[in-house]
Every structure is written in structure tokens, then in C-alpha cells.
């Protein structure tokens, strides 16, 4: 297949581009940089600006598939009014541009997040309604833009992604320093759910979504083993052979992060119902196997 990846120089994008290139797919990474340095061997890059049509538009129209991984980092700053606008616009503008460019018969795999379901209620699957809160509202707007591609005759997959655990970036990279020093601990009560997925399984789900027409609409990209924050903390500390005896009080996170603390202190159990029904075989189904793989390389 000829696959165009928007956001392909990021943590997830690099993993996906390497995987698809190694499988013999033709991969083109859309980038805003003139000379990007993070393009994996076997892929090529093309400069783009979602606000302006150009060579990238024809590239997307001629492709068999497009993967959208664009979006400013949710946890990269306090959610001020200005930051909220950046988080929303960075997703909506890029997604709208891609959805309006894809060709008939192609597929658009669009990254979204399990934040769509909010933080209260029973276990969520792909049939669960939208929840409340800023993240849920962002996900809804994001996915609505992606669905525009259906009007052009494309198949649209809405990947609702959990916390991605990987070797070269993502949330885990930010957690490692205090845990390696023995200063890690649960957040708040520790009872909040922690939906997660290994980077290789996320890339695998995207690859399968590109090829398998059964993937359509919402797909939860989370591992089948559900854990809460306390269990995750224990497993991470154990994998690093460090204690985890310094819990972070919920009130401290609220003072430090404001509304963004909700993302860390609350959580909802999310099941990968669609992926399992479509026969996806998780390479890292448990938090123990995932952390062993990720941290084995990090510590060697």
C-alpha cells in the first residue's frame, strides 16, 4: 500500500513508519519541517501546511491510506485558555485538511483518545456514549472532522488510544526519572483506571486497520489487561527494582496542574472490544510483559 502519515516524526509516528516500511509499504511522512531528521529509513518526507493545499494534497489523493497522528501534546502544559485553543486547533485543522483530501476507496485512520468516554461510569467499549469534560469535547470535535472523509467515499477508523508505553518517548519517558531514584508512587488514591497500550501493538492495530475492511468507526487501542494506577505503579517500580513509597496527594496535583490533574487522578476502564472481535492478537497483553520489553532496552 501507499500510506501517508501526518505526524510521522513523533514518538508513535516513527514507530509506525518503520513498521510499515519494513513490511514493504510505500510510506510518505507529511511534516511541517524543511529538513526533518526523524524520518525512518525506507520512508520519505513531504512538507505540508494543513491550511494551504499543495503537493501534499495530491500525495494524499493518490495514496491508498492516510494515518493522522497530529496534535499538540495534551500533557505539555497547563490548560490555560490559550493552551486549550492550541490543543483543539492542532487536531481539528490537520484532520479537516486530510479528510478533505483523501480519495474515494481509500482509508483514513485517525488518532483519537479514550478521553472520549470521560472519567465516570461503567466499563466503556466502542458503543459507549461520549463522556463529559474538556478531553471528551476535543475527541468529539476531532472525530467529527475525520468523518468528513466518509462523504468522499473513504473508510474511516477512529482509534481511541490509551497511554502509549514505548522505548523512545511518550508518557513513560517522563515517569522514569523519579522512579529510578526511588521517588515514585501512586497518584492520589491509586484506584483510578489506567488504560494503556504498548507502542508495537498500537502500530500493529493501525497496520491491521489499514488492511482489514472490518475496521470502521471507533476502535479502542488499549491492551486487554485493565490495571489501575496503583497496580501500574507497583509493576513499574518492580520492573526497575526500586521502591515506590512516595504517593502524590491528589490535592497537590490539583494545585499544580489545575483541570489537567483530572487526567491523572480519574480514569475509566476501557475494553478493546472491536480489536478482539476482529482477531487482533496483542503482542503485549499484560502490563508486566509490556514493561519488561520497554524497560529491558531502557536499562541495558
TORKOLLUM-291871 format. One record per residue (C-alpha): z, y, x; residue number from 1. Coordinates in pm, 1 decimal, padded with zeros to 6 digits. Layout:
BEGIN
Z; Y; X; NUM
...
This chain:
BEGIN
00000.0; 00000.0; 00000.0; 1
-00039.2; 00362.7; 00094.7; 2
00303.9; 00520.7; 00045.7; 3
00400.7; 00886.7; 00070.5; 4
00769.2; 00961.9; 00136.6; 5
00917.3; 01304.2; 00067.5; 6
01246.8; 01338.9; 00251.8; 7
01136.7; 01077.1; 00502.5; 8
01304.7; 01240.8; 00802.8; 9
01652.9; 01200.0; 00656.5; 10
01901.0; 00916.1; 00700.4; 11
01759.4; 00696.1; 00421.6; 12
01401.2; 00807.8; 00470.4; 13
01389.1; 00697.4; 00833.8; 14
01520.1; 00352.6; 00743.0; 15
01264.8; 00318.1; 00463.2; 16
00971.2; 00444.4; 00669.3; 17
01049.3; 00195.7; 00947.5; 18
01078.9; -00089.9; 00698.9; 19
00755.5; -00013.1; 00515.1; 20
00560.1; 00044.1; 00837.8; 21
00682.4; -00286.8; 00978.9; 22
00555.0; -00459.5; 00664.4; 23
00203.9; -00325.9; 00718.7; 24
00209.3; -00043.3; 00465.0; 25
00043.5; 00289.3; 00547.0; 26
00324.0; 00545.4; 00547.3; 27
00289.6; 00923.3; 00534.8; 28
00606.9; 01132.8; 00558.5; 29
00599.5; 01475.7; 00394.8; 30
00801.6; 01725.2; 00595.9; 31
00864.4; 02099.5; 00598.1; 32
00875.1; 02095.7; 00979.8; 33
00576.8; 02176.8; 01200.9; 34
00671.2; 01917.4; 01463.9; 35
00921.4; 01668.5; 01318.5; 36
01092.9; 01445.8; 01569.2; 37
01223.5; 01180.0; 01332.6; 38
00901.3; 01005.2; 01228.8; 39
00929.3; 00629.1; 01296.2; 40
00660.2; 00451.0; 01494.7; 41
00377.4; 00339.9; 01268.9; 42
00417.8; 00630.5; 01024.9; 43
00253.4; 00971.5; 01031.9; 44
00367.2; 01310.5; 00906.6; 45
00211.7; 01585.6; 00697.8; 46
00357.0; 01931.1; 00645.2; 47
00426.0; 02028.6; 00286.8; 48
00574.9; 02302.0; 00074.1; 49
00659.8; 02191.4; -00281.4; 50
00591.7; 02543.0; -00408.0; 51
00235.3; 02551.7; -00276.8; 52
-00043.9; 02294.7; -00327.2; 53
-00227.6; 02196.1; -00012.0; 54
-00343.4; 01894.6; 00187.4; 55
-00023.6; 01717.2; 00083.8; 56
-00133.5; 01731.6; -00281.9; 57
-00446.8; 01528.8; -00213.5; 58
-00245.5; 01289.5; 00002.6; 59
-00013.1; 01214.8; -00290.3; 60
-00300.1; 01185.1; -00537.9; 61
-00474.4; 00925.6; -00319.0; 62
-00156.5; 00724.1; -00250.0; 63
-00057.4; 00404.6; -00427.3; 64
00302.3; 00520.5; -00440.2; 65
00534.4; 00812.8; -00373.1; 66
00903.9; 00795.4; -00288.3; 67
01114.2; 01106.9; -00342.9; 68
01431.9; 01133.2; -00135.2; 69
01455.3; 01512.8; -00129.7; 70
01772.0; 01708.6; -00195.9; 71
02030.9; 01917.9; -00013.6; 72
02346.5; 01727.3; 00082.0; 73
02590.7; 01708.1; -00208.5; 74
02896.2; 01699.5; 00018.7; 75
02774.5; 01952.8; 00276.7; 76
02964.8; 02247.2; 00135.0; 77
03199.1; 02372.1; -00135.0; 78
03030.7; 02400.8; -00474.5; 79
03007.6; 02776.9; -00499.7; 80
02765.0; 02931.2; -00746.4; 81
02510.5; 02979.2; -00467.3; 82
02556.9; 02622.7; -00342.4; 83
02510.0; 02480.9; -00691.1; 84
02176.6; 02656.9; -00716.1; 85
02065.1; 02513.0; -00381.3; 86
02166.6; 02160.6; -00485.1; 87
01977.6; 02186.7; -00813.5; 88
01667.6; 02369.2; -00690.6; 89
01619.4; 02145.1; -00386.4; 90
01590.2; 01847.5; -00620.4; 91
01408.0; 01993.4; -00917.3; 92
01136.2; 02180.6; -00725.1; 93
01041.3; 01892.1; -00496.7; 94
01047.9; 01637.1; -00778.0; 95
00835.4; 01852.3; -01007.2; 96
00575.8; 01901.9; -00734.9; 97
00549.4; 01529.4; -00661.3; 98
00544.3; 01427.5; -01027.8; 99
00260.1; 01670.6; -01095.5; 100
00058.4; 01537.2; -00801.4; 101
00077.1; 01157.7; -00837.9; 102
-00233.2; 00975.1; -00953.8; 103
-00285.6; 00752.6; -01255.5; 104
-00180.5; 00394.2; -01192.3; 105
00049.6; 00486.6; -00903.5; 106
00427.6; 00458.5; -00890.4; 107
00691.5; 00724.0; -00827.2; 108
01030.9; 00601.0; -00705.3; 109
01273.1; 00888.6; -00743.8; 110
01618.5; 00900.9; -00587.0; 111
01894.9; 00995.7; -00827.7; 112
02266.3; 00908.0; -00819.2; 113
02534.5; 00710.9; -01000.3; 114
02689.9; 01050.1; -01067.6; 115
02462.7; 01044.4; -01374.2; 116
02728.4; 00837.7; -01553.3; 117
03017.1; 01075.9; -01490.0; 118
03364.6; 00959.4; -01392.9; 119
03522.0; 00832.3; -01712.7; 120
03454.0; 00535.1; -01935.6; 121
03394.8; 00164.8; -01905.4; 122
03167.0; -00008.5; -01657.3; 123
02826.5; 00160.3; -01651.2; 124
02487.5; -00005.3; -01639.1; 125
02137.8; 00133.2; -01685.8; 126
02182.8; 00154.4; -02064.5; 127
02496.1; 00370.0; -02040.6; 128
02461.4; 00732.9; -02152.9; 129
02485.2; 01039.3; -01933.3; 130
02837.1; 01143.5; -01844.6; 131
02995.3; 01485.6; -01808.1; 132
03012.6; 01715.6; -01510.9; 133
02801.7; 01902.6; -01258.9; 134
02663.1; 01591.7; -01086.8; 135
02565.7; 01433.9; -01417.3; 136
02382.1; 01751.7; -01515.9; 137
02196.8; 01761.5; -01182.4; 138
02092.4; 01397.6; -01216.4; 139
01962.7; 01455.5; -01567.4; 140
01752.2; 01755.0; -01461.8; 141
01629.6; 01562.7; -01155.2; 142
01525.0; 01259.1; -01357.0; 143
01359.0; 01467.4; -01628.3; 144
01129.5; 01617.0; -01365.2; 145
01042.5; 01271.1; -01231.1; 146
00949.5; 01150.5; -01579.3; 147
00670.4; 01408.9; -01585.9; 148
00472.7; 01159.9; -01376.4; 149
00464.2; 00922.6; -01674.2; 150
00242.0; 01173.6; -01851.3; 151
-00006.8; 01129.4; -01565.3; 152
-00010.5; 00753.2; -01611.9; 153
00226.8; 00665.4; -01329.8; 154
00512.7; 00414.9; -01338.9; 155
00842.8; 00590.9; -01271.9; 156
01155.1; 00428.2; -01124.6; 157
01479.5; 00626.8; -01132.4; 158
01704.7; 00488.9; -00858.7; 159
02066.3; 00582.1; -00927.9; 160
02217.1; 00540.9; -00584.3; 161
02579.1; 00484.4; -00483.9; 162
02739.2; 00577.2; -00149.8; 163
02498.2; 00454.3; 00119.2; 164
02655.1; 00275.2; 00416.2; 165
02439.6; 00280.5; 00727.6; 166
02443.4; 00283.7; 01104.2; 167
02297.2; 00623.9; 01180.4; 168
02421.8; 00867.2; 00920.5; 169
02540.1; 00908.1; 00565.1; 170
02894.3; 00920.9; 00432.5; 171
03031.3; 00656.5; 00668.4; 172
02946.7; 00860.1; 00977.7; 173
03177.2; 01136.7; 00850.1; 174
03461.9; 00892.5; 00784.6; 175
03467.6; 00711.0; 01116.0; 176
03639.4; 00966.5; 01341.4; 177
03978.1; 00981.5; 01162.0; 178
03977.0; 00605.5; 01100.9; 179
03905.1; 00528.8; 01466.3; 180
04204.6; 00746.1; 01555.6; 181
04423.6; 00556.3; 01312.2; 182
04446.4; 00860.4; 01083.4; 183
04253.1; 00721.3; 00790.7; 184
04390.5; 00640.9; 00449.0; 185
04313.4; 00615.4; 00080.8; 186
04217.1; 00924.0; -00117.5; 187
04451.5; 01017.1; -00399.5; 188
04566.4; 00710.9; -00592.6; 189
04300.8; 00489.2; -00436.8; 190
04230.9; 00334.7; -00776.8; 191
03902.9; 00520.1; -00827.8; 192
03589.9; 00305.3; -00811.8; 193
03366.0; 00330.3; -00506.2; 194
03004.7; 00232.2; -00591.5; 195
02826.4; 00162.7; -00262.5; 196
02511.9; 00005.1; -00114.2; 197
02401.2; -00092.0; 00235.7; 198
02107.1; 00112.9; 00365.8; 199
01897.8; -00201.8; 00414.9; 200
01948.9; -00307.8; 00054.5; 201
01857.6; 00038.9; -00066.0; 202
01536.3; 00023.3; 00135.6; 203
01477.3; -00328.2; 00003.4; 204
01522.4; -00214.7; -00356.5; 205
01276.9; 00070.3; -00302.9; 206
01022.4; -00167.7; -00149.8; 207
01059.2; -00410.4; -00439.1; 208
01034.5; -00124.9; -00690.4; 209
00703.8; -00021.7; -00538.3; 210
00552.6; -00366.6; -00575.0; 211
00710.5; -00507.7; -00892.3; 212
00599.9; -00357.0; -01224.5; 213
00918.9; -00481.9; -01392.6; 214
01098.1; -00191.2; -01225.4; 215
01067.1; 00102.3; -01460.8; 216
01313.6; 00372.7; -01564.0; 217
01676.8; 00368.9; -01444.5; 218
01776.9; 00120.4; -01173.4; 219
02128.7; 00124.2; -01027.7; 220
02110.3; 00096.0; -00649.0; 221
02461.1; -00035.0; -00586.3; 222
02596.3; -00358.6; -00439.7; 223
02714.9; -00626.4; -00684.2; 224
03069.3; -00627.6; -00544.4; 225
03268.5; -00345.9; -00701.7; 226
03559.7; -00209.0; -00499.1; 227
03799.6; 00079.9; -00543.5; 228
03884.5; 00337.9; -00280.1; 229
04198.0; 00154.6; -00170.5; 230
04007.3; -00169.2; -00105.4; 231
03729.8; 00015.7; 00076.6; 232
03987.8; 00194.7; 00291.9; 233
04159.8; -00133.5; 00377.7; 234
03830.7; -00303.4; 00466.7; 235
03712.1; -00011.6; 00679.7; 236
04039.6; 00008.0; 00870.6; 237
04037.7; -00368.8; 00917.0; 238
03681.1; -00367.9; 01048.5; 239
03781.7; -00100.6; 01300.2; 240
04111.2; -00278.0; 01376.8; 241
04305.3; 00037.4; 01303.5; 242
04590.3; 00115.3; 01063.2; 243
04521.9; 00320.6; 00750.5; 244
04859.8; 00467.3; 00665.6; 245
04781.6; 00833.2; 00604.5; 246
04678.1; 00875.0; 00240.3; 247
04526.5; 01210.3; 00145.8; 248
04703.9; 01356.3; -00159.4; 249
04479.8; 01443.7; -00449.9; 250
04617.8; 01797.6; -00479.2; 251
04526.8; 01867.6; -00114.4; 252
04165.1; 01766.0; -00172.9; 253
04150.3; 01980.5; -00485.3; 254
04277.9; 02282.4; -00292.8; 255
04037.4; 02220.7; -00006.0; 256
03721.9; 02125.3; -00196.2; 257
03762.7; 02261.2; -00546.0; 258
03549.3; 02084.4; -00806.9; 259
03376.4; 01878.9; -00538.2; 260
03704.4; 01685.2; -00499.2; 261
03625.0; 01512.9; -00830.0; 262
03353.1; 01321.1; -00649.2; 263
03618.5; 01172.1; -00416.7; 264
03916.6; 01135.9; -00649.0; 265
03742.5; 00993.0; -00955.1; 266
03489.7; 00716.4; -00990.9; 267
03326.1; 00480.7; -01232.3; 268
03239.6; 00115.6; -01190.5; 269
02861.5; 00073.2; -01185.8; 270
02671.5; -00255.8; -01207.5; 271
02322.4; -00326.3; -01062.1; 272
02214.0; -00498.4; -01383.4; 273
01841.7; -00421.2; -01360.9; 274
01809.5; -00519.5; -00993.5; 275
01982.2; -00854.8; -01051.2; 276
01776.8; -00921.7; -01364.9; 277
01460.0; -00860.7; -01162.3; 278
01572.7; -01109.6; -00899.8; 279
01665.0; -00878.9; -00615.2; 280
01863.4; -01070.8; -00351.7; 281
02119.0; -00844.7; -00186.2; 282
02135.2; -00893.0; 00188.6; 283
02483.1; -00735.7; 00196.3; 284
02650.3; -00811.9; -00138.3; 285
03011.4; -00760.1; -00023.6; 286
03185.7; -00468.2; 00141.6; 287
03308.9; -00699.4; 00418.8; 288
02958.6; -00810.8; 00520.6; 289
02823.0; -00456.8; 00492.6; 290
03090.0; -00301.8; 00714.5; 291
03066.9; -00584.6; 00966.0; 292
02693.6; -00518.5; 01004.7; 293
02721.5; -00140.5; 01021.3; 294
03026.3; -00118.9; 01247.3; 295
02922.4; -00405.3; 01471.1; 296
02647.1; -00184.8; 01605.8; 297
02858.2; 00130.6; 01596.2; 298
03129.5; -00021.6; 01815.5; 299
02912.5; -00210.0; 02062.8; 300
